[in-house]
Amino acid sequence: MIALVWRLPGAGLAGAALRSVEGDEAAVRGRTARVVLTLASAALCGTAFGINAGRHEPLFAVLALSCFVVHAVLLASLDLSVRRLPNRVLLSGYVSTGALFAVNAFVTGDTGRLLRAALAAVAALALFGTLYVAAAGQLGGGDVKLAGLLGLVLGWFGWGTVLTGLWAGLVLALAGVLCQRARHRTTADLPLGACLIAGALLVITV
């Protein structure tokens, strides 16, 4: 019952978050597309909120995960629609999610998970930063910053979850590229950020 009720603020926050950046993202095509994107994102966000509420996690950890879901769904929606991962949304995700994790560590005394999450964020940033330099033009700066945010959240659950979540996103991206090539498309038009987010959310929620 609690998980069901928790879906309502999740859906509302997702819709409000998308509307808040809609004015800056004029490249989103048509009013109908924006409405469909908002409704789909709100539904996904609400469902993920419900799943997080059903976890046996402390309150502030649930709030941190739910806050991450709002930002993740918003970022994925923007990446799919306008191929952008805005810095202000990424920064907001880092600050709000990290702060709630820190409050949880202070309240519960469980600083180990907070430290692991921070180290995972740094490791993910370093890994994707290296890929950004080594494979020039294949990754965007937003993808690198997004990897750090995903590492922060995945690291909360463990190093195995970090590896699984990031690999899941890369596998989804590879599968999408192969599908596009099978349809005889000469260039891939698949946003990596959305794939990374999908992989992370899949691992966290499942």
C-alpha positions in Angstrom: 0.0 0.0 0.0 2.8 2.4 0.9 4.6 1.6 -2.4 1.3 2.3 -4.3 0.8 5.7 -2.6 4.5 6.6 -3.2 3.9 6.4 -6.9 1.8 9.6 -6.8 4.5 12.0 -5.8 6.9 10.2 -8.2 4.6 10.8 -11.1 3.9 14.4 -10.1 7.6 15.3 -9.7 8.5 13.8 -13.0 5.9 15.8 -14.9 6.8 19.0 -13.1 10.5 18.4 -13.7 10.0 17.9 -17.4 7.8 21.0 -17.7 10.4 23.1 -15.8 13.0 22.6 -18.6 10.5 22.5 -21.5 11.0 26.1 -22.3 14.8 25.7 -22.7 14.4 22.7 -24.9 12.7 24.2 -28.0 14.0 21.4 -30.1 11.4 18.9 -28.7 9.2 18.3 -31.7 5.5 19.3 -31.3 3.1 19.7 -28.3 1.9 16.1 -28.7 5.4 14.7 -28.4 6.0 16.7 -25.2 2.8 15.5 -23.7 3.5 11.9 -24.5 7.0 12.2 -23.2 5.8 13.8 -20.0 3.2 11.2 -19.3 5.5 8.2 -20.1 8.2 9.7 -17.9 5.8 10.3 -15.1 4.5 6.8 -15.3 8.0 5.3 -15.2 9.1 7.6 -12.4 6.0 6.8 -10.4 6.6 3.1 -10.8 10.2 3.3 -9.8 9.2 5.4 -6.8 6.9 2.7 -5.7 9.6 0.0 -6.0 12.0 2.1 -4.0 9.4 2.6 -1.3 9.0 -1.1 -1.0 12.6 -1.7 -0.2 13.9 -2.4 3.2 16.0 0.8 3.2 16.2 3.6 5.7 13.9 6.6 4.9 16.6 8.9 3.7 18.1 6.2 1.5 14.7 5.7 -0.1 14.4 9.5 -0.6 17.8 9.6 -2.2 17.0 6.8 -4.6 13.7 8.3 -5.5 15.4 11.7 -6.1 17.8 10.0 -8.4 14.9 8.4 -10.3 13.4 11.8 -11.0 16.7 13.1 -12.4 17.4 9.9 -14.3 14.0 9.8 -16.0 14.3 13.5 -16.8 17.8 13.1 -18.3 16.9 10.1 -20.3 13.8 11.9 -21.7 15.9 14.9 -22.7 18.7 12.7 -24.2 16.1 10.9 -26.3 14.3 14.0 -27.5 17.0 16.6 -27.9 20.3 14.7 -27.5 21.3 16.7 -24.4 22.2 16.1 -20.8 22.0 19.6 -19.3 24.6 20.4 -16.7 22.1 22.0 -14.3 20.1 18.8 -14.2 23.2 16.6 -13.7 24.5 19.0 -10.9 21.1 18.9 -9.2 21.2 15.1 -9.3 24.6 15.0 -7.8 23.8 17.5 -5.0 20.4 16.3 -4.0 21.1 12.5 -4.2 24.5 12.8 -2.5 23.2 15.1 0.2 20.4 12.6 1.1 22.8 9.7 1.1 25.0 11.8 3.5 22.0 12.5 5.8 21.2 8.8 5.8 24.8 8.0 6.8 24.7 10.6 9.6 21.3 9.3 10.9 22.1 5.6 10.7 25.8 5.7 11.3 26.4 3.6 8.1 29.3 5.6 6.6 30.7 2.6 4.8 28.0 2.7 2.1 28.4 6.4 1.6 32.2 6.1 1.2 31.7 3.2 -1.3 29.2 5.3 -3.3 31.6 8.3 -3.4 34.5 6.1 -4.5 32.3 4.4 -7.2 31.3 7.9 -8.5 35.0 8.8 -8.8 35.8 5.5 -10.4 33.0 5.8 -13.0 34.1 9.4 -13.8 37.7 8.2 -14.3 36.7 5.3 -16.5 34.4 7.2 -18.8 36.8 10.2 -18.8 39.5 7.9 -20.1 37.1 6.5 -22.7 36.2 10.1 -23.7 39.8 10.9 -24.3 40.7 7.6 -26.0 37.7 7.4 -28.2 37.4 11.1 -29.3 34.0 12.0 -30.6 32.3 8.8 -29.5 31.3 10.1 -26.0 30.0 13.4 -25.0 31.0 15.3 -21.9 27.5 14.9 -20.5 27.9 11.1 -20.8 31.0 11.3 -18.6 29.3 13.4 -15.9 26.3 11.1 -16.1 28.5 8.1 -15.4 29.6 9.7 -12.2 26.0 10.1 -11.0 25.2 6.5 -11.9 28.3 5.3 -10.1 27.2 7.2 -7.0 23.8 5.5 -6.9 25.0 2.0 -8.0 27.9 2.2 -5.5 25.3 2.5 -2.7 24.4 -1.2 -3.3 27.9 -2.6 -3.9 30.8 -2.8 -6.4 29.1 -5.7 -8.2 26.1 -3.5 -8.8 28.3 -0.8 -10.2 29.8 -3.2 -12.7 26.5 -4.8 -13.6 24.7 -1.5 -14.0 27.3 0.2 -16.2 27.8 -2.9 -18.3 24.0 -3.3 -18.7 23.9 0.3 -20.1 26.7 -0.4 -22.6 25.2 -3.7 -23.7 21.8 -1.9 -24.3 23.7 0.7 -26.4 25.5 -1.9 -28.4 22.3 -3.8 -29.0 20.6 -0.7 -30.2 23.5 0.1 -32.6 23.4 -3.5 -34.0 19.6 -3.2 -34.5 20.1 0.0 -36.4 22.7 -1.5 -38.6 20.5 -4.5 -39.2 17.9 -1.9 -40.5 20.6 -0.7 -43.0 21.2 2.6 -41.2 24.7 3.9 -42.0 24.9 6.1 -38.9 23.8 5.3 -35.4 21.4 7.7 -33.8 21.1 6.2 -30.3 21.8 8.4 -27.3 24.3 6.6 -25.0 23.1 8.5 -21.9 19.6 7.1 -22.2 21.0 3.6 -22.5 23.2 4.0 -19.5 20.3 5.3 -17.4 18.1 2.4 -18.6 20.7 -0.1 -17.6 21.2 1.4 -14.2 17.5 1.7 -13.5 17.0 -1.9 -14.6 19.6 -3.2 -12.2 18.5 -1.1 -9.3 14.8 -1.9 -9.6 15.1 -5.5 -10.5 
